Amino acid sequence: MLVCCGILLFFLMVTMIMTKQLNVRENNSEKIIATSLSIKDIEDNIRKAGLEYYRDYYKNGLIGNTTITVENLKYKNYLTEDDLKLEKGKGCNGYVLISQDGDNNLAAKAFALCESDMTSGFQMWRLGA
């Protein structure tokens, strides 16, 4: 009787472990799908974060163009790694170029550099490289 109970207990434990592993895999695949972005989405995230950063740190306005890098936006918690993940799961780098005209209207253009894609007009020197 004890041997039968031991065998049943063993199979119950194996079933519980397998069920837990399945749940973990399912949750991970949902996260990957939820955080997959296109390069246009990434550019939009960079642009929005750059404008928010500008409004917080450039109180006296701006003359000419200002470059704000993705690294700086991540450091100041305006962007996260999830905001920069391309569809293939790789993170991207980049910058936002902000300009202000004489009427104090802001214009922001984001540039992203990913492993397999890059925004047209991307300038590597703006990253400080």
C-alpha positions in Angstrom: 0.0 0.0 0.0 2.9 2.4 0.8 4.6 1.6 -2.5 1.4 2.5 -4.4 1.0 5.7 -2.5 4.6 6.6 -3.2 4.2 6.0 -6.9 1.0 8.1 -7.0 2.8 10.9 -5.1 5.7 10.8 -7.5 3.4 11.1 -10.6 1.5 14.0 -8.9 4.8 15.9 -8.3 5.9 15.4 -11.9 2.5 16.7 -13.1 2.7 19.8 -10.9 6.3 20.6 -12.2 5.3 20.1 -15.8 2.2 22.4 -15.3 4.3 25.1 -13.7 6.8 25.0 -16.6 4.0 25.3 -19.1 2.6 28.3 -17.4 6.1 30.0 -17.3 6.6 29.4 -21.0 3.1 30.8 -21.8 3.8 33.9 -19.7 7.1 34.5 -21.4 5.7 34.2 -24.9 3.0 36.7 -24.0 5.6 39.2 -22.8 7.6 38.8 -26.0 4.5 39.5 -28.1 3.5 42.4 -25.9 6.9 44.1 -26.1 7.6 43.6 -29.9 7.6 47.0 -31.6 8.2 48.2 -35.2 10.9 50.8 -35.8 8.1 53.4 -36.3 6.8 52.6 -32.8 10.3 52.9 -31.4 10.9 56.2 -33.2 7.6 57.5 -31.7 8.6 56.4 -28.2 11.9 58.2 -28.6 10.2 61.3 -29.9 7.7 61.5 -27.1 10.3 60.9 -24.4 12.6 63.5 -25.9 9.8 66.1 -25.9 9.0 65.3 -22.3 12.6 65.5 -21.3 13.0 68.8 -23.2 10.0 70.3 -21.4 11.4 69.2 -18.0 15.0 70.3 -18.5 15.1 73.1 -21.0 13.0 75.8 -19.2 14.7 78.8 -20.9 14.1 77.6 -24.4 16.5 76.6 -27.1 18.5 78.1 -29.8 19.1 75.9 -32.9 18.9 72.2 -32.6 19.4 70.0 -29.5 20.3 66.3 -29.6 19.0 64.1 -26.8 20.3 60.5 -26.9 18.4 57.4 -26.0 21.0 56.6 -23.4 20.3 59.9 -21.6 16.5 59.3 -21.8 17.0 55.8 -20.3 19.3 57.2 -17.6 16.7 59.8 -16.6 13.9 57.1 -16.7 12.0 58.6 -19.7 12.5 55.4 -21.6 12.9 51.7 -20.7 14.3 48.8 -22.6 10.8 47.6 -23.4 10.2 51.0 -25.2 13.1 50.1 -27.6 12.6 46.4 -28.4 12.3 45.6 -32.1 10.1 42.8 -33.3 13.1 40.4 -33.2 13.6 41.1 -29.5 16.7 43.3 -30.0 17.0 46.7 -28.4 17.7 49.8 -30.4 19.7 52.9 -29.9 19.2 56.4 -31.2 18.5 60.0 -30.5 15.9 62.8 -30.9 16.7 66.0 -32.6 14.6 68.9 -31.1 14.4 72.4 -32.7 12.4 75.4 -31.8 11.3 78.2 -34.2 10.9 81.9 -33.4 7.3 81.4 -32.3 8.4 78.8 -29.7 6.9 75.9 -31.6 8.8 72.6 -31.0 9.6 70.1 -33.7 11.1 66.7 -32.8 12.4 64.1 -35.1 13.5 60.7 -33.7 16.2 58.5 -35.2 16.6 54.9 -34.3 19.5 52.5 -35.0 18.5 48.8 -34.6 20.4 45.7 -35.5 18.7 45.2 -38.8 17.1 48.6 -39.5 17.9 52.3 -39.3 16.0 55.5 -39.6 16.8 57.4 -42.9 19.2 60.2 -42.2 20.6 58.7 -39.0 23.9 60.4 -38.0 26.2 58.2 -35.8 28.2 61.2 -34.6 25.1 62.5 -32.6 25.5 59.5 -30.3 28.9 60.7 -29.3 30.6 57.8 -31.1 
